[in-house]
Amino acid sequence: MSDRKNDPSDAGAPPGAPLSVAPSPELVAALAQTVNETELAEGLRELRAGGGRTLDQFTGELEGAARAAGATKSAS
């Protein structure tokens, strides 16, 4: 057990893990505006029904995102 108050390792996190930080009300409000609850619920229903995508179905998207992130990083 740690001497720090509410140390994450007390709850099973590895020693030295950062303390969790509650999001600001502004961040919560901004995220709430970007989440489409209907689409989210439908996606969860598909996953539960076994209709989720397999890795090979979105590998191209992941590679594209990685290329874009690399291009953005090298342009900085």
Secondary structure by P-SEA (a helix, b strand, c coil): cccccccccccccccccccbbbbcaaaaaaaaaaccaaaaaaaaaaaaacccccccccaaaaaaaaaaaaaaaaac
